[in-house]
Amino acid sequence: MGRWIIRIWVSVVVFWFQMFIAGLVLASLVHLSLRLGLFPLRQWIRDHDLLTMFLLGVCTGLPVLDSRFTGRGWFKSKSGLTYEGFKLEEIKRWMWLFISPVLILGVMVWVETQDGMGTLSGATFSSFYHELLMPNCSSGGLLRYRGDTTCSMNFLTVGTWLASVGYSLVPAIRSRGAMVLRTKRSTEGNVA
């Protein structure tokens, strides 16, 4: 059991680290596009926060996590066995499940705020959808989240969970892409 806890912990830390790096790369690309006068990229990211987080998760999951990420000999148990071979690539497809408590926390905070305002009894699925899952956060930049708790909760909880879903889908996308590529190569080989 301890080995699984360490594997999951290392996987989550690697996910957050890769998300941070991918976010820095995206911010640099946006600044570069602004210097070049290409404003549509910045506007698209502003208008589609959740889709951007999903695509950021997909980009984060693209590097293959092999033995270089497992920390060969870094972690040792009390029995002296090392925790080599974390198989992070296998755990990658379950990252959405490990990050789901963040989404559940967001739902709990939303329910608490609705209850505090006395509007929980009149809450519907439509109000839940429009207030937590899809609030209108299209105006302003990323700094708009400082004063708007609805948009900040949306970005932190739903956006993080969607990034983990994108991250988890990468192995399936990679295997499907490899299958399509093999099929295309075989049909081209038969034609020639």
C-alpha positions, 0 to 999 in steps of 0.5 A: 500500500505504501508503494502505491501512495508514493507512486500516486504522490510522485505522479501528482507532483510530476503533473503539477510541475509539468502543468506549471512549466506548460503554463509558463510556456503558454504565457511566454507564447502569449507575450510573444504573440502580443509583441508580434501583433497577433492579438487573436491568441490572447483573446481566444485564451481569454474567451475559452479558459476551460478549453485552454486548461484542457488543451494545456493538460493535453500538452502537459501529458505529451512527454513520456514519463519513463525511468528518468522521472522515477528517481532511480534509487531516490526513494527507499523503504525501511526494508531497503528496497527502492521504489524504482519503476513507478510506472508513471505512464500507467498512472497518467490515465488515472490522474483525473481521479486523483485530482477529482477532490479539487472539483468536489471541493469546488462544488462544496464551496459553491453549495456553502456560498449558496447556503450562506446567501440563502439561495440553496433551496432555489438552486437548480442544475442550471444555476449550478452549471452557470455559476460554477461550471460555466460562469461568464469570465470572458472580460478582462485578463487573468488578473480578473480573478482577483475580485471575482470569486465565481471566476476564480473558483471556476478556474481553480477547481473546474479548470484544474480538473479539466487539465487533469482530464486532458492529461489523462486522455493523452495515452489514449490519444497517443495509442489511437494516433499510432494506430491511425498512422500505422493504418495510413502507412500500410495503405500507402505501402499497398498502393505503391 
